[in-house]
Amino acid sequence: EERLDRSMSQNLERIEPRIQATPSGESWFDLDVSFASQSGERFSAAEIQRLILSSQSHTRLKNGRIALLDTAAVEEFQEALLDSAPTQERGVYRVENRQLAFLESTAKEQSGWNFRAPNAPADIAVPTREDGGQGIDIGDLETVLRPYQKEGVAWLYGLRRNQFGGILADEMGLGKTLQALAFIQTLKTGEDSGGSKPSLVVCPTSLVFNWVQEAKRFTPNLRALALHGAEREAHFASIPQSDLVVTSYALIRRDAEKYRDLEFDTVVLDEAQHIKNRQTQNAQAVKAIRSRHRLVLTGT
């Protein structure tokens, strides 16, 4: 009986999905899904679909062996792909970048699936000094940030590296401001440096100077500039020489024309409930600002 089981297992092969994600350099990636047996015999999408529709999980290969397909796993991935609202171009799927982590995690739940996705957010390293240079440099904040805050900074950095925006929604008092400042500091030293472009924080009027004070306390190497009060117009010329610019929702509405010719590396919107209605002047003013990356912070 043992010899019979061994003989049967030697006569079987799995049909393994192979999924290749190719970045476009834009806001989308190409996703190529193919199927092949362990011996290399390839199957078309139409052949795989016929197996699924006929409720068959096996077929005979050209070498005489039996190929097994996990039809339930394929159907689950097909549903996930459909949820990602892809378009088809030249025989491959075109999917928005923000769907990459979802599709990768769905595929990785299946044994034997090969999903190739360079620089996926799930692979972002938590920043430490002991990781051989694979994380991000947070300098003196290494001893200040709590473990969950370090993970938050690494997550923010990973989003930016993969051209995603994001929402940091820690509860009030858990240090969202500190995490955002630590992230902005990495832009001066990280491999994906923001270069000479400053970052902009937009927050309620009551928090403008809190941001500046927190920056002086925790990230004193950042050149912080508050655009606040009647004298603020004189300070617009200093924006290119700054690392961090802080202003309020009320003032960015009034100063919208002055921001028209400016470009920032990252825009951080604090207390994001101020833009929850996209028809408001707040929301329209901040969306008009040109930036490479956008983040919002909320504790509600």
Buried (B, 14 or more C-beta within 10 A) or exposed (E): EEEEEEEEEEEBBBBBBBBBBEBEEEEBBBBBBBBBBBEEBEBEEEEBEEBBEEEEBBBEBEEEBEBBBBBEBBEBBBEBBEEBEBEEEEEBBBBBBBBBBBBBEBBEEBEEBEBEBEEBBEEBBBBBEEEEEEBBBBBEBBEBBEEEBBBBBBBBBBBBBBBBBBEBEBEEEBBBBBBBBBBBBBBBEBEEEBEEBBBBBBBBEEBBEBBBEBBEEBBEEBBBBBBBEEEBEEBBEEBEEBBBBBBBBBBBBEBBEBBEEBEBBBBBBBBBEBBEEEEEBBBEBBEEBEBBBBBBBBBE
